[in-house]
Amino acid sequence: MKVRFYFALWASKCTKFFLRLFKKSASHFPGVVALKICPDFLKNVKKANLVIAVTGTNGKTTTTNLIADFFEDNGLSVATNRLGANIDTGVATTLSSSVNIFNKTKKEVVVLELDERFSRYLLKAVRPDYVIVTNLFRDSLKRNAHPEYIFNILKENIPSSTKCILNANDLCSSRLGDTFSSVYFGMAKLKEDKEKKESLVMDYSTCPKCDTPLTFDSLKYHHIGICHCENCGFESKKADCVLKEIQENQIVVDIKGKEYTFPKISSVLFHLYNELAAITLFHELQFPYEKICEILKKHEVTDTRLKEEEKKGVKIVQMMAKGQSAISCTRTLDCVANNEEEKAIILLLDDYYDRQNSSEFIGWIYDVDFEYLKSPSVKQVFVGGPRCLDYKVRLLMAGIEREKTSFSKDELEIVKKIDFQKVKNIYILYDTSTYDLSCQVKKELLLKIEKNVEMSSNIL
């Protein structure tokens, strides 16, 4: 087995070298090679002194990158799957790069994003010192079934030696704290809270102990909030790291009875939960408050999740709206629609791989709150992709006016229909697999903006 492992390690490293030589992505395939040769590769590869895993339904990539950036800015050597290669092959690639050819660790810290469903194959092999569970929501029906299914996978596979960092406001993932040593992050009741349930989907509305309807003292979105049961006394977990107030450029956080102010990495509420998770970890590792603030000031949400560019007075924003995940997509729609600026929205939500075989489960769009697009600030809605007419039916059911919608199976054709006289803000919302497609649409938009400016100059 030892010979087999070393052969797998060397083959993985050689594969990565040649892929990089030809400027190819080397995030998955070196791990494919390693696991093909040695199925126990993940178990046998040497781990760094500090291993941190991040999993959950939403927010994994942003949280992982924030943590990895923090350690790198502190001068530590870090191995991480920054691009989101979060299944066994991606993790094998990352761990292969964290050791030398003699299986001696050359990194001080390993920060791994782990797919929540694949964690059954990863957690016991990797044995992280800390695991952050961002949240557990209803996700892709094909892959994740329902939140309790994923909860049980985590419960059965998190090593007993691992310390959990959990979202106290999430009724599902926070209950892992009943089994494992845990610390909690969360938000207090804020002026931004919802007064009542607004979303189509709320996975936890009754008590997990006695099935009595829960009373929510604070509701952020879906089932995220603070609640209690009038019948049996069940209540949300108490957070150790509590966001008390959101200010213009900073957040006020209470950590075990002492208040601190931290830079705000985003105005989007779900990104603030990601920041809280990271702050809780840094505090657990006893990093000084000043150092945490200094590094958070430099951090921005990764380009593949949120990117903004302005040209000739027109702002183009690319934003992730995770396809086949109703909660993630709804959060993005809520964030964009509630921005008061007048805007056009381009939806590119068809899964890139499923669309090739026409096998995508389209039912998830009926759990998405497309009703947010009825906002007066949304002037135009464009939908591209093979299943654009399915979205047409859903938008009509949501009460979106026909006059402000347009549909095309060819995503690049959408660009021709945008009227820059009506809107100066364009949001491109894309799936995890259609980021490259969103970049193509953006490129066409920039070309059209440039052309319009030249035509206006010639007329003058």
C-alpha atoms as one frame of an Amber mdcrd trajectory, in Angstrom:
protein
   0.000   0.000   0.000   2.874   2.362   0.781   4.371   1.915  -2.694   0.946
   2.392  -4.235   0.392   5.613  -2.276   3.721   7.137  -3.320   3.112   6.187
  -6.927  -0.281   7.951  -6.699   1.311  11.038  -5.116   4.035  11.335  -7.742
   1.603  10.693 -10.608  -0.704  13.381  -9.238   2.117  15.897  -9.014   3.332
  15.111 -12.538  -0.198  15.441 -13.899  -0.591  18.834 -12.268   2.766  20.002
 -13.630   1.890  19.125 -17.220  -1.624  20.583 -16.989  -0.196  23.866 -15.711
   2.479  23.750 -18.420  -0.273  23.756 -21.046  -2.268  26.393 -19.091  -5.074
  23.995 -18.252  -7.110  23.868 -15.057  -5.463  21.543 -12.564  -8.111  21.620
  -9.832  -9.623  18.144 -10.330  -7.734  15.802 -12.665  -4.552  15.328 -10.581
  -6.866  14.105  -7.811  -8.627  11.761 -10.245  -5.250  10.203 -11.025  -4.302
   9.912  -7.337  -7.568   8.262  -6.289  -7.574   5.908  -9.272  -4.168   4.558
  -8.294  -4.702   4.660  -4.512  -8.329   4.774  -3.278  -7.034   5.489   0.278
  -4.996   8.474  -0.879  -6.959  11.012   1.230  -6.430   8.988   4.372  -2.693
   8.469   3.847  -1.564  11.884   2.657   0.138  13.887   5.421  -1.988  16.712
   6.840  -0.843  20.153   7.985  -0.813  21.067  11.675  -4.073  22.992  11.211
  -6.841  21.687   8.940 -10.097  23.625   8.522 -13.096  22.390   6.548 -16.025
  24.499   5.350 -19.279  22.899   4.269 -23.000  23.671   4.080 -25.572  24.502
   1.420 -24.595  28.102   0.638 -21.581  30.312   1.327 -18.847  27.671   1.242
 -16.627  29.258  -1.405 -16.851  32.797  -0.012 -16.099  31.603   3.531 -13.243
  29.337   2.417 -11.578  32.108   0.420 -11.971  34.599   3.271 -10.285  32.210
   5.706  -7.503  31.282   3.263  -6.837  34.976   2.518  -6.628  35.672   6.237
  -3.965  33.048   6.865  -1.964  34.062   3.784  -2.042  37.712   4.833  -0.716
  36.587   8.213   2.303  35.132   6.427   1.288  31.491   6.738   1.618  29.009
   3.869  -1.819  27.728   2.865  -3.183  24.941   0.666  -6.792  25.486  -0.370
  -9.241  24.516  -3.106  -9.975  28.159  -3.814 -11.800  27.506  -7.090 -14.458
  25.385  -5.406 -13.227  21.915  -6.445 -14.947  20.490  -3.377 -15.522  16.792
  -4.058 -13.036  13.955  -3.465 -10.934  14.595  -6.573 -10.591  18.336  -5.879
  -9.667  17.698  -2.243  -7.113  15.058  -3.309  -5.544  17.588  -5.690  -5.285
  20.172  -2.892  -3.783  17.757  -0.380  -1.331  16.459  -2.971  -0.063  20.004
  -3.476   0.301  20.482   0.302   3.075  17.858   0.625   6.404  17.206  -1.062
   7.326  14.066  -2.994   8.234  12.331   0.287   4.787  13.042   1.778   6.189
  15.668   4.160   3.845  18.583   4.686   5.067  21.868   3.211   2.052  23.960
   4.239   1.206  25.306   7.667  -2.551  25.405   7.114  -5.017  23.537   4.893
  -8.399  25.186   4.265 -10.842  22.932   2.409 -14.248  23.593   0.951 -16.172
  20.310   1.165 -19.316  19.477  -0.751 -21.901  18.721   1.924 -23.095  15.497
   0.290 -19.548  14.283  -0.467 -18.522  14.947   3.142 -19.381  11.305   3.917
 -16.262  10.343   1.932 -14.094  13.253   3.065 -14.512  14.154   6.729 -13.232
  10.924   8.277 -10.299  10.785   5.863  -9.286  14.435   6.256 -10.104  14.679
  10.007 -10.198  18.499  10.196  -9.471  20.330  13.445 -12.424  22.627  12.771
 -15.448  22.273  10.511 -17.620  25.283   9.705 -21.183  24.481   8.655 -22.544
  27.662   7.088 -26.190  26.518   6.866 -28.366  23.668   5.620 -31.205  24.531
   3.229 -33.393  22.815   0.697 -31.109  22.355  -2.298 -31.009  20.386  -5.535
 -33.618  17.631  -5.240 -31.558  15.358  -7.500 -28.459  15.553  -5.317 -29.390
  16.545  -1.793 -32.967  15.316  -1.267 -33.755  17.462   1.802 -31.837  19.245
   4.629 -32.309  16.448   7.203 -30.662  13.988   4.812 -27.542  16.179   4.647
 -27.715  16.829   8.400 -27.535  13.078   9.058 -24.580  12.680   6.681 -22.668
  15.310   8.647 -23.736  13.911  12.017 -22.531  10.436  11.084 -19.203  11.496
   9.577 -17.795  14.441  11.521 -14.933  13.000  13.645 -15.430  13.256  17.423
 -12.135  15.162  17.701 -13.343  17.927  15.354 -14.724  21.175  16.768 -17.778
  22.562  14.946 -18.496  26.210  14.183 -22.237  26.441  13.604 -24.907  28.946
  12.588 -27.065  29.474  15.688 -29.816  31.018  13.538 -30.149  27.901  11.377
 -32.552  25.414  12.966 -31.072  22.520  11.008 -27.263  22.699  11.122 -27.128
  24.202  14.647 -28.460  20.913  16.078 -25.100  19.307  15.266 -24.034  21.034
  18.475 -26.054  18.460  20.429 -23.509  15.837  19.346 -20.204  17.674  18.855
 -18.130  20.251  20.712 -19.283  23.503  19.101 -19.241  27.289  19.093 -21.968
  29.334  17.427 -22.249  32.482  15.341 -25.451  34.345  14.596 -27.311  37.638
  14.466 -29.417  39.337  17.126 -32.790  40.881  16.296 -32.101  43.647  13.772
 -34.163  46.467  12.294 -33.626  44.757   8.902 -35.544  41.646  10.057 -38.747
  40.462   8.392 -41.958  40.906  10.346 -43.494  37.771   8.867 -42.688  34.918
   6.495 -42.298  36.252   2.941 -40.688  33.340   1.123 -42.356  30.400  -0.606
 -39.984  27.966   1.111 -39.571  27.601   4.871 -38.186  24.193   5.738 -38.543
  24.600   9.517 -41.767  26.140  10.773 -42.612  23.588  13.472 -40.713  22.486
  16.566 -38.219  19.641  15.886 -39.116  18.130  19.284 -42.915  18.310  19.536
 -44.033  19.536  16.075 -45.840  22.585  17.499 -45.719  25.717  15.271 -42.657
  27.768  16.226 -42.745  31.398  17.358 -40.093  33.486  15.584 -38.698  36.350
  17.653 -36.432  37.357  14.770 -36.739  36.266  11.132 -33.968  37.016   8.643
 -35.079  34.920   5.660 -36.623  31.482   5.125 -36.049  29.590   8.409 -33.001
  31.636   9.448 -33.716  33.529  12.666 -34.337  33.206  16.401 -37.304  31.154
  17.553 -38.810  29.232  20.436 -41.575  26.713  21.049 -44.438  27.764  23.337
 -45.283  24.122  24.052 -42.066  22.326  25.018 -39.582  25.160  25.565 -37.322
  24.344  22.599 -35.362  27.403  21.454 -32.636  28.434  19.029 -29.032  27.991
  20.091 -27.374  30.938  21.835 -24.628  32.429  19.668 -21.129  33.018  21.077
 -20.360  35.479  18.269 -23.380  37.749  17.746 -23.829  40.476  15.149 -25.678
  43.226  17.060 -25.829  46.046  14.504 -25.155  46.672  10.805 -23.716  50.108
  10.107 -22.714  51.789   6.844 -19.180  50.405   6.603 -18.887  48.135   9.624
 -20.673  45.648  11.833 -20.905  45.573  15.624 -20.245  42.088  16.996 -20.531
  40.781  20.557 -18.056  37.975  21.231 -18.723  36.271  24.546 -19.919  39.474
  26.215 -17.452  41.950  24.697 -18.345  44.248  21.772 -16.095  44.807  18.738
 -16.508  46.593  15.417 -15.339  44.872  12.234 -15.179  46.062   8.607 -18.231
  45.011   6.585 -17.183  42.840   3.621 -20.578  43.161   1.915 -23.990  44.784
   2.274 -25.623  41.451   1.447 -26.976  39.727   4.568 -25.942  36.180   3.637
 -22.363  37.322   3.031 -22.348  38.826   6.535 -23.144  35.353   7.897 -20.064
  34.089   6.025 -18.002  36.857   7.610 -19.353  35.984  11.068 -18.367  32.342
  10.585 -14.816  33.396   9.726 -14.594  35.855  12.646 -15.722  33.099  15.034
 -12.944  30.829  13.752 -10.292  33.547  14.026 -11.374  34.285  17.590 -11.229
  30.585  18.465  -7.670  30.506  17.127  -6.885  33.518  19.358  -5.869  35.958
  16.643  -5.749  39.566  17.924  -8.777  41.749  17.168  -6.607  44.356  15.400
  -5.168  41.729  13.058  -8.631  40.396  12.171  -9.841  43.932  11.330  -6.744
  44.752   9.308  -7.171  41.755   7.029 -10.965  41.961   6.711 -10.532  45.492
   5.315  -8.707  44.006   2.328 -11.244  41.291   1.584 -13.776  41.334  -1.221
 -16.276  38.664  -2.249 -14.619  36.454  -4.886 -15.093  37.474  -8.551 -16.930
  34.277  -9.433 -19.637  35.210  -6.892 -19.902  38.975  -7.364 -18.196  41.289
  -9.831 -19.017  44.833 -10.882 -17.791  46.932 -13.798 -18.834  50.308 -15.182
 -18.365  51.602 -18.719 -19.621  54.826 -20.276 -22.110  55.352 -17.452 -23.562
  51.817 -17.602 -22.966  49.526 -14.613 -22.786  45.763 -15.217 -22.952  43.444
 -12.202 -22.340  39.685 -12.412 -23.833  37.820  -9.466 -24.156  34.149  -8.560
 -27.723  32.813  -8.333 -27.114  29.122  -7.706 -29.300  27.133 -10.095 -31.409
  24.222  -8.806 -31.023  25.726  -5.329 -34.232  27.649  -4.637 -32.944  29.329
  -1.464 -29.712  30.613  -2.976 -31.463  31.880  -6.087 -34.182  33.588  -4.017
 -31.624  35.336  -1.807 -29.921  36.772  -4.886 -33.217  37.917  -6.428 -34.214
  39.566  -3.144 -30.874  41.350  -2.894 -30.970  42.644  -6.480 -34.660  43.561
  -6.684 -34.655  45.474  -3.394 -31.848  47.709  -4.592 -33.663  50.951  -5.468
 -31.722  51.723  -8.654 -33.584  51.084 -11.916 -32.216  48.000 -13.582 -32.442
  45.257 -16.171 -31.909  41.653 -15.058 -30.517  38.865 -17.245 -31.176  35.325
 -15.980 -28.787  32.553 -17.109 -29.893  29.767 -14.785 -29.929  26.624 -16.947
 -27.342  24.140 -15.714 -24.545  23.984 -18.309 -24.048  20.211 -18.046 -27.693
  19.162 -17.744 -28.722  21.324 -20.692 -26.574  19.185 -22.987 -28.669  16.109
 -22.178 -32.022  17.841 -21.580 -32.271  16.151 -18.173 -32.526  19.106 -15.799
 -35.249  18.936 -13.139 -37.089  22.217 -13.749 -39.485  21.904 -10.776 -37.090
  23.841  -8.513 -38.068  27.148 -10.125 -41.498  26.892  -8.463 -39.769  27.155
  -5.069 -37.918  30.327  -6.150 -39.480  33.668  -5.186 -39.521  35.229  -8.648
 -42.209  37.500  -7.203 -39.362  39.785  -6.066 -38.985  40.817  -9.721 -42.304
  42.680  -9.496 -40.311  45.467  -7.838 -40.835  48.852  -9.593 -37.042  49.186
  -9.837 -36.885  46.161 -12.209 -37.609  47.602 -15.659 -36.624  44.659 -17.856
 -36.172  40.910 -17.301 -34.358  38.822 -19.898 -34.110  35.019 -19.757 -31.719
  33.000 -21.900 -31.192  29.294 -22.433 -32.882  26.135 -23.765 -35.538  26.221
 -21.039 -36.364  29.913 -21.263 -40.048  29.171 -21.942 -40.304  27.257 -18.657
 -39.126  30.445 -16.975 -41.674  32.416 -19.000 -44.491  30.371 -17.455 -42.997
  30.826 -13.959 -42.601  34.599 -14.374 -46.178  34.945 -15.588 -47.359  32.974
 -12.547 -45.322  35.342 -10.365 -47.253  38.286 -11.813 -44.395  39.776 -13.852
 -45.767  41.976 -16.664 -45.307  40.482 -20.132 -44.165  43.877 -21.436 -40.984
  43.914 -19.394 -39.891  40.329 -20.154 -38.038  38.841 -23.099 -36.856  35.290
 -23.794 -34.283  33.710 -26.089 -32.741  30.246 -26.378 -29.547  31.953 -27.551
 -28.175  33.848 -24.552 -26.078  36.207 -26.667 -29.205  37.336 -28.551 -30.402
  38.915 -25.310 -27.843  41.677 -25.640 -29.533  42.996 -28.791 -32.782  43.542
 -26.880 -31.435  45.686 -24.057 -32.379  49.362 -24.214 -29.658  51.450 -22.591
 -31.956  54.477 -22.735 -34.224  52.821 -20.151 -31.652  51.406 -17.750 -28.075
  52.162 -16.757 -27.726  49.179 -14.422 -27.625  45.606 -15.719 -27.449  42.530
 -13.487 -26.356  39.194 -14.961 -27.451  36.349 -12.661 -25.837  33.011 -13.441
 -25.625  29.445 -12.184 -22.485  27.804 -10.739 -21.804  26.239 -14.145 -22.576
  29.275 -16.351 -20.067  31.826 -15.075 -18.102  31.633 -18.331 -21.326  32.164
 -20.270 -22.105  35.235 -18.160 -18.662  36.589 -19.063 -19.472  36.143 -22.765
 -22.758  38.034 -22.307 -20.930  40.762 -20.425 -18.345  41.037 -23.207 -21.148
  41.496 -25.763 -22.755  44.135 -23.546 -19.496  46.085 -23.338 -19.114  45.936
 -27.121 -22.672  47.216 -27.589 -22.080  50.047 -25.117 -18.920  51.032 -27.010
 -20.761  50.882 -30.346 -23.626  53.030 -29.050 -21.190  55.662 -27.832 -19.426
  55.728 -31.222 -22.769  56.088 -33.045 -23.779  58.953 -30.768 -20.434  60.690
 -31.436 -20.867  60.328 -35.200 -24.376  61.797 -35.054 -23.095  64.776 -33.104
